[in-house]
């Protein structure tokens, strides 16, 4: 499942409908009104808060980090990590500029291995 250039709302609507989940049902599951969700899906409102985006990701079986990125939101745990070591994390992220997704995944795997995960 990819966003394929879709905006957040259009992507959510496509995935919700593909799973045959009604608008009212989805709205109830994430704790918002159907009117609000409808406007989000039409990209008339900005994407909801991180907790709501994570709930949507779980319902539509999407990676929460990918959906948060599509929503233009930074996961709060990443913001906390950056705040603890801003210079080092910034340097690390800048080092990955130009790397492919596979290369970044290998780098992350090496970091987990070094950490003992």
N, C-alpha and C positions, 0 to 999 in steps of 0.2 A: 504494500500500500504506500503510495507516494502522493505528495501534494501536487505534483506536476504543474507548477505555476499557479495553482489555485490560491485564493486568499483563505484565511482561517475559516471564516463562516461557510464559504462554499465547500471547503474540504470537509468540515464537520457534517454539513447537510448531506453531502454525497455518501459519507461513510455511515451516517445514521440510517439513511434510506436503504442503503445496501444491506443493512442488518435488519431491515423491516422494524425499526424502532420508531414509534410515533413521537411526534414533537412533544405532546403533553407528557408522555411517559418519560422521555429523556429529561424534560424540564423538571419533573418531579424528582427524578433520581439525583439530579445535581443541585436541587434546592433553589430553582429560579422559576419565574413565571413563564408560561408558554409564549407570551407576547415578547418578553425580553429575549428568550432564546431565538424566536423567529427573527427578531431584528439583528441579533448577532449573526445568525446564519445568512442573512441578506447583506451582511457587512455594513449595516446602518449604525451599529454600535460597535465600540471597540471590544476585543475579546475580554472575557471575564477574568477574574482573579486567578492566581496560580492554583489554588485548591480546586476551583471549578474546572479549570483546564485539565488538571490531573484526573478529576472524576470523569470528565468527558473522554479522556484518553483511555481510561480503563473500560468504559462502556463500549467504545468503538474499537477496542483492541489495537490501540496505537501506542507507539513509544511516547511516554510523557515528555521526554526531552525534545523530541522532534515536534510534538504539538505545541509545546511552550515556545520553541523557536519560531514556528509559524505564527504564533500569537504575538511575537515580538517581546516575549518576556524572558527574563533571566531566572533560572531556577534559584530559589533562595539559598539552597545549600552551596551552590557555586559562588554566589555573592559572598557568603560567609568565608569560604576558602580564600577568595581573592582578598578580602579584608584582612585575613591573618598574615598573608605574605604577598602584598601587592606587587612588589618589585620582581620577586622570583616568579610568581605566577604569570605576570605580564610577559616576562622574558621567555618563559616556557611557551606560552601561547604564540608569541611572535615567531618563535623558532619553528612552529608548525606551519607557518604561512608558506603556501606553495606545495605542501605535502598533499598526497592523495589521501582519501578516506582510509584506504588500506594501510598506508604508512602510519597514519595517526593511530589507527586501531592497534598496530604492532607496537607502537611507542607506549600506548596505554597498557597493553599486556605486559610489556617489560617493566613498567612502573609498578604494576600490581605484583609481579613476581619479585621485584626488589623490595617491596613492602612486606612480602611474605603472605600475600593472599592466595 
